């Protein structure tokens, strides 16, 4: 089953998403669609990360390719830095975020996936944008929690109005 293409996470930065939600409101179709995209993507990434990307990159989806590259970089950084000592647990996520925001990330992912995997630049950039928003970027996590917080407030108001 192919998941529906992302309408927001692959095409918009976290700041653009925040502006959209602020202008449209937390009860808008857009806010609910963004929340659904975040939840669906988060489930997929969490499942792939838990499985340690065991599938073959060349035969898997782009989301798996990005996760495998992330896990590879994470292992590289953990072996080079003392992850559990001297603040390494804080430095590694920052370095990973910088890696995924690097201008050459598309070529790095293509090189990592090997010559047999055709991945378009637009698709790679979109998946990386989504991965950053859902998994790497604390601002994206804050946005998600903010939407969830407002969602529970909206449900309480709706419940109170139905009494």
Phi, psi and omega in degrees: 000124181272128178286144178300139180300146180292135178268334187238309189298327181276342188249346186233147174284167179298323178294321177294322178295316178302313180299318179298314181293321178296322181282324183270331181100159183286343179265002184287161175303318182299316180297318180293322179294319178296315178302315179296317178299316179298313182297315180297314180295318180299316178300315181297310181297317180299318179297315180294320179293318178298324179281357181059030176057044186290341179289155178289126183303320185293337181253008184248174179285169180298324179300320178292323178298317180294317180296318179296320177296317178301312180297321177299311180296320179299314178297318179300312182293321179295327179285334181270333184243148176286093190299319184265359182233152173057037174080010180300328180294343176264326182288318184301311178300324178295316179295323177296318178298317178297320179300315182284344176262359179297143182295337181264015185298324180299313179295323179296317179293316178301315180297319180296321183285339177098167187287341183276348182262118175269120178229122181286150181301316181298317180293318179297313180300318179297315180293322178295317178302316179295315181297318178299312183297317187275324189244322188263326191271116177301330178295323177295322178292320177297317178301314180301313180294324177297314179298315179299319179299316178291328179297316179293323175298318180295320179295321178298315179298317180296318179296315179296323180290333181277353179284000000 
